[in-house]
Amino acid sequence: MSNTEIETFDSVWDAIADTPAEAANLKLRSQLMEQIGTIIAERGWTQHEAAIHCGVTQPRINDLLRGRISRFSLDALVNIAAALGLHVQVRLEAA
């Protein structure tokens, strides 16, 4: 039998990130992407319609809906949320 230790993480982002700061950034971006995607679905928009409302291109919406997180900064996601008339709040908690 092997004596390999199994490492566990609080989230997938903690597992793949090099630093806690990078993990925190990835978590926030994924949450924003998920919430924006939910709003687009709830409003029944096509990708083209969502792009118009978000002020971006349809391929950009496709990237967002497919979870291509590396293609979005927090800044870009906050701008998309604002274009949808949403207010983004960040809450700090002890780690």
Residue pairs with C-beta under 8 A, 6 or more apart in sequence:
9 15
11 23
11 27
13 23
13 24
13 26
13 27
13 30
14 20
14 23
16 23
16 26
17 23
17 26
20 95
25 74
26 69
28 74
28 90
29 69
29 72
29 73
29 74
29 77
30 67
30 69
32 74
32 77
32 78
32 81
32 88
33 64
33 67
33 69
33 72
33 77
35 81
36 54
36 64
36 77
36 80
36 81
36 84
37 64
37 65
39 84
39 86
40 50
40 61
40 65
43 50
45 53
47 58
47 61
47 62
47 65
48 58
50 58
50 61
51 57
51 58
51 60
51 61
53 83
53 84
54 60
54 61
54 80
54 83
54 84
55 79
55 80
55 83
56 80
56 83
60 71
63 71
63 72
64 72
64 80
78 88
81 87
81 88
82 88
